[in-house]
Amino acid sequence: MTHKLLRGLAVAAMATTVALAAGGALAAGKISGKTERMVRSDFVKSVTGKTVAFVPISLGLPLSDYWDAGIRDAATEIGMKYVVKDPAWNMNAMSQAIAALISEKVDYLIVQNPDVQVFAKQFRKAEQNGTHVIQLNMASNYRSSGFVGVDWVSHGEEIGADIVKECAGKSGKVAIVQGELTAAANVWFNVGLMKAFKASGKINVVNDQAAQWDASKAHDITAAVLQQHPDLCATVGVWGIMMMGSGQAIKEAGKTGQVLVYGSGSNSRPVCDALQAGTLDKHYSYDSYLQGRDVVNAIQAMAQMKVEPGERPFALYTPILRHAKATVMPGDCRDLMGKKK
């Protein structure tokens, strides 16, 4: 009898608790529902109809095409207008495109900046004119509203540390293939690289030349270095597509697998193909389609916080994916326009 009474009391108490919790949840639901409507209303007002403009160095490359797709998909999905201007590697055309977008007073200007100085004054003018400038993957000397991209110093340092691990017990000879000497990605990547090399004291940089992002030039530079230093241990550059030229020169010299080729860049289909073919040995990738979405995520936050251009500068650094010949899988790389096989 006592057990039945206790069990009945326990059931009654549990029912009361559930009822109170349900009542509380309904009350909270009314409050959260009102709050949700307010949040959504503020969000919609802050982004709908605003213009996002993108100026890459050039379209037609996996890197910039993924950015274009990522920004376009994310921006139009939330009701923003999207504009892209393709200067096709022409710096004068790029400057003119930026100037035109400033005159049009677009709300957000995203630029893949090719040089630390060349567009700095235009970025300042844009923000003085009321346009937020987000620099994508390569920054200038002007600190604008935001930067979205790779932390190039730590990126270079990580790759440098791996080269030390691979080459310190061998010849220690390394050749650096730079991209454009005045591009921020190139500058800061090499700062990190040299930091790792100097810390080890076991790496000898036997060549350091710029290929201007050109795989053919990287090929010729590497071929010449191999003639002078047949015991070269590794070659490294900031852009994997460019470094495929180095890999081809190493293949022609019959040294595939003996001289390691390091690259960096988006996880595009050609990268996985090059790793599987042995043209690249290691590639430190970032997903540039998701970088494009990160840009728009940052814009959403800026829009809702109602910050003035340049008022609260921020950096949003990109995670790195590590790929090697022995471990790369077909699904590690993206096809064009952000679609995976």
N, C-alpha and C positions, 0 to 999 in steps of 0.2 A: 504494500500500500504506500509506504513511504517512498519507495523507488518510483512508483507511478506518479506520485505527486511531484517529486523532484523533476522527473522527466517532463511532466506537463508544464511546470514553471519554466524550465529551460527552453522549451519550444515557444512558449508565450513570449519570453524575453527576446528570443531570436527574431520572432515575427515583429515585435515592437521595434527592434533595431533596424530591420530591413525596411519597415514602413517609414521610420524617421529618415533613413538614408535616402529612400526614394523621394520623400518630400523635399529633402535638402537638395537632391539632384535636380528636381523640377524647378525649385527656386533658383538654383545656380544656373539652370538652363535658360531661364528668363533673363537673368543678368548677362550671362555669356552670349546669349542670342542678340541682345541689344548691343553689347560690346562688339560682337562680330560684325553686325551691320555697320557700326560706326567705323571700325577698322577697314572694312571693305570699301565703304564709301570714300574714305580719305585716300585709300590706295588708288581707286579708280580715278578720282579727280587728279591725283598727282602724276599719273602716267598717260592717261588716255589722250591721244592726239599729239603728244610731244614727239619731236623728231630726233632720231638717233642717226648720225652720219658716220660712215667708216671710210677712212682713207688708208689703204695698205700701200706698201711699196709697189706691189704688183699682184693682180689676180692671176689665176692660171697655175699656181703652185699649190700643192696639197696643203701646206701650212696656212696660206692666206685664204684658200677656198674653204677650209674647215672653219676658220674664224668667221668668214662671211656667212656661212650657213648657220653657225651657232648663234651669232648676233641676230641675224634675220629671224630665225625660228623663235628665239626667246622674246625679241622685241615685239614682233607682230602678234604673237600669242597673247600679249597683255594689252594690245590696243595702241601700241606706239607706231609711228611712221618710221620707215627705214630707207636710208639712202646710202648707196656706195659709189665712190668715185675711184676709177682705176687709172692711175698714171702710167702703168706699164713700164716701170723702172726709170721713168723720166722725172728727174728732180724738179725741173721747171714746171712741168705739168702738175706735179704733186703740190708745189707751192701755190700754184694758181687755184687748184681744187680747194685747198685749205682756205685761201683768201676768199673764194666765192662762198664757201659755207659760213665763214665768219660774217660776211655781208648779209647773208640770208638769215642770220641769227638763229641757227639751229640750236636746239636745247643741249644736245650732247654730241661732242665731236671725239671720235675714237681714231687714234693715229698710230700706225706702226712706224715709229720714228727711226729714220735711217742713220741719223747723225746726232751727236750730243749737242751740237750748237745750231745747226742750220735753220731749224724751225722754232727755236726757243722764243724769239721775239713775237712770232705769229701766235704761239700758244698763249703768251702773256696778253696780247691784244684780244684774243678770243675771250679769255676769261674776264678781261676788263669790259668787254662788250656784252657779257651776260651768258656766255656759252661755257659749260663745263667741258674740260679737256681731260680725257682718259688716255694715257699713253699705254700702248699694248706691246708688252714683251721687251721693248727697247725704249729707254727713257732719254730725255734730253737734260740739259743743265738747268732747265726751268722746271721747278716742282709744281705740277698742275694739280687739279682736283684729285686725280687718282692714277695709280699704276696697277695694271693687272698683268702678271707674267712670272717668269722664272726669277728666283733669287740667284743671280748669275755668279756671285762670289762663292757662295756655298756650293753651287752646282759645279763650278770649276774645281773647287777644292776637293769635292768628292771624287770626281773623275781623276784628278791628279793623284789622290791617295791610292786609287786602284792601279794606276800606272806604276806607282812606286812599288806596290806589292808584286806586280808582274815583272818589273824590269830591274829592280834593285839587285837581284842576284844574278843578272845576266850582264849585258854590256852597259846598261843604264842609259843608252843613247835614245833620245827622243826628238822627233821633229814636230814642230808646231805649225799648223797651217791656219793662219788667221783669215777671217772674212774681210770685212772693211775695217780699217784701222780706227776710224772715228765712230764706229757704231757702238752704242753702250753695251749691247750683249757681248760683243767681241772684247771690248776693253775690260769689263768686269769679270768675264769668264777667265781671261788670261791672268788677271790679278789672283783669283782663287787657285788657278792651276799652278802658278809660280810659287804661291804660298806653300802648297803641298810639296812641291819639288825641293824648295829651299829647306824646308823643315827636315826632309829626309837626308839631305846632303849626298845622295847616291845617284842623282839623275843629272845627266849631262845633255843640255839642250843643244843639239848640233846644228839646228836650222830653225829659223823663225821668219816666215814670209807670209805676205797677204795674197790670197787668191781672188779677192773681191767676189766671194760667194760663187765662184765659177768652178765647176767640177773639172773642166779641161785644164784650167790653170793649176788646180790642185794636183792633177795627174802629172803635169810636167815638172812641177816643183818636187814632187815625191820621187819621180824617176831620176832626177838629177841628184837628189840626196842619197838615193840608194847606190849610185855609182861611186860616190865619195865615202859612204859609210855602209858597206854591205852587211855589217853586223848591227844595223839599226834594230832597236827592240820594238818601238811603237811610234805611231804618228797620230796626232790628235787635232781636232778642229771643232769649232762651235756649231757647225751645221752639218748634219749627217749626209744630206744630198750632195753637198760639196765634197765631203770626205769619200764618197763613192769613187770619185776620180782618183784619189790616193789609193784606194783599194784595188782599182783596176791596174795601176802602175805596179803595185806589189805583186799582183797576179801575173802580170807580164814578165816580171823578174823571177818568177818561180818561187816566191817567198810567202805565199798565202799560208797563214797559220804560224809562220815564224816571226813576221813583223805584224804586230797587232794594230788594228785600225779602230780608233775610237771616234764616235760621232755623237751629236746631240740634236734634238729637234722634235718635230711632231711625230706621232706614231702612225705614219702614213704607210700604205701598202708597199711602196718601193723599199722602205726600211726593212720590213720583214723579209721581203724577197732578197735583199742584199745580205742580210744576216744568214739566211738559209743557204745562199750561194757562196758565202765566205768572203764577200767583198767588204763587209763590215764584220768586226769581231764583237764589239760591244757598242750599244747605242742607249743613251740615257734620254728617254722620251718624255714628252708631255702631251696631253690630249688637247689639241688646240680647238677642237669643236667645243669641248667643255670650258675652255678658256673664254670662248665667245659668250657662252651662257653666264660665266662668272662676271663678265663685263656688265651684262644686263642686270644681273642680281645686284651688283654694286650700284647701278643706276637707280634701281627700285628703292634701295635704302636711302640714297642721296635725295631722291625726289620726295620721299615721305618726311625726311628730316628737315626739308626746306633750307638746306645749307646754300650759301652763296658760292659761286665759282671760286675755287682756291681757298675757301674758308677753313676747311678741315681736310687737308691732304691725307690720303691713305695709300697703303700698298696691300695688294691681295696676291700673295705668292702661290704659285702653282705646284701641286705635288708632282714628283718625278717618278717615272716608270723605268725600271731597269731591265734591259733586254740584252741577251747574249746569244751567240750562234747555237750553243748547246741547249738552250732552254726556250727559245722563241717558239710561239705557237701561232698558227694562222689568225686566230681571233685576237691576237695582241695588237693588230694594226687595223686602222680604219680605211675603208674605201672613200672615194670622193664624196663630198657633201655630207659628211658625218654619218654615213651608213656603214654598218659592219656586215661582213659576210656571215 
